[in-house]
Amino acid sequence: MENNSRIALDLGYLRAEPGTLIRPHEAGSFPDDHIAVVCTGSQGEPMAALARMANRDYQHVKIKPGDTVVVSATPIPGNEVSVSKVINNLFRLGADVIYSATAGVHVSGHAAQEELKMVLALLRPEFVVPFHGDYRHMMLYRKLALGMGQIFKEENVILPENGDILEFSQGYGKIVGKAPVGYVYVDGTTVGDVGHVVVRDRQLLSRDGILMVVVSIDRATGDLVAGPDIVSRGFVYMRQSDDLIDATKNVVRETLLQRNGGSRTEIDTAFVNRKIKDVVSEYLYGQTRRRPMVLPVVMEV
């Protein structure tokens, strides 16, 4: 913001009388009603000036009852929660906050259609490549360019998507390939090493919790020697769900007793693991409509 202001002043687009613009540390030398603060943070960025003022973490400006704060921007989709927190904190500090939901104070940072047309008419580029925004935005920009008469041909307005590789030469321009793109997961000190399976499991754990089923089985006969014991985390509170846990134990016990029609056969650990997981998952979903991660632990004795 400081750089943009300085450039605008140098070019004559921003005009201010000498002494009108002051540094933040100079604000304390003037009466409150003589100060207008222009600052960053309209999208709720946690380290921007406005959010720090709202959290009483800005050295030179303290929000007090009677102050007026104008948030002259509409929240970008996805930023609504953080913007609301900043506005709520400003109200808590006693400020009168004027924002887009209650007043028409939105100031767009984007050019209007006629301004875009003027830039295209002045530059007359050989190729037009919209590359920012959703696909619908790029498509509307393409229609705008093609609607300027015969200046641009359809094949000269290229709509790339994430990862598309474009190649240009004299009179030649097209999409020639695609690079691998997507989310890069940062996990502790590792970057990009977390796979989708790990993320999926973490999402499942956060939503439905985990259930561990421990059983001990005779290796030679397959008989149930001890258990089943059940340990739950993030699924149900054990003391308040004794009936559900006991019923789950009975389901596991009956399943193991019915294995191979009750005949005694050598144990297949992988089969028992899979069987416990299937029957427990099915039973718990029927009882709770939740699917916790089920981890069978089969010990051979």
Steps between C-alpha positions, in 0.01 A plus 500: 500500500784739580674422170180545299430830674851626431479406131156661466634820658801503268279453193248759611203263536491556876513859619556610857591831658842513670475363854177311432663158475676393818674187623320269748729592789406868452127441555529546877595865450159594357147505642300187425246685285781625274619151405376270223687169485521315169611143566508146369292210627161522327506122442571410862866415447633415848822705475350798316467833681122490547499153657783601732310815603192287567715273720669792681831398348583811294758730654399839362118479475263390777130465423286688756125548552376761256743412221351433157638217285401467135568157345479596133512151351277197462645177646648269239323159512679300768600805705159566655584345838828689549344829386208449740740440789681827429172694477369340820820589687481859377145525632616352833754781525220755465556600137219586261570266207361573155531204264352371178214307660352820643618771258615536141868560578657231283792632295591265216860427421403370156467692176156551347416341164551821304841547664598147401391568144704820495815313611446234233441766234816688598729197520354296213667176620537215253369254759271552798540256790264547797667315787359629830170420670249223455437349158180702472697822545745403227216404269333838552832672426527296180152611395596860576810477278317327215222758522739780395432459131772339286793581726539146637433160343360212703818294465704791638314512831630202699342377825758299699424307816728420792809319375452571129825569313478766230741543212529819294690597189451754222135463412474174695356434841331196651481268799760226447496303823415482867719510808407316821331743737296478816520541873839455666453382857733627771521258791733607777843529340412307184359659187305304241555158660143464636287297262128522439444176693655653814291815464186293447571297814556818702171642377324177597659505846402862558142432399417160650786402732675167544406163652760236585386137541748269675453121500721203587453181297643150527737463204430132450123484542380855437315507833449833673730500802455855635302809414369663306612823670404832343678835529331809356634848433297783351202271430284474812562573865562159653312549830187617322509226234556181694200334336625579150853379579371180663275435202795550264705251702219245468486553122874432474478200732211343307675562168815322613305207648311456173817501290509198269175376649663450840762257370852522636745607231841663499471874542525739204587833662429710190154343466416558867616863479285563195199324653517698825534827312204427273255384765590775749476774236165372379358465851614843622369673189164335554494618861654848473511594129872563547798317357795513742834363387507140627842356583491127583792363702514119482751331729586135445565285806 
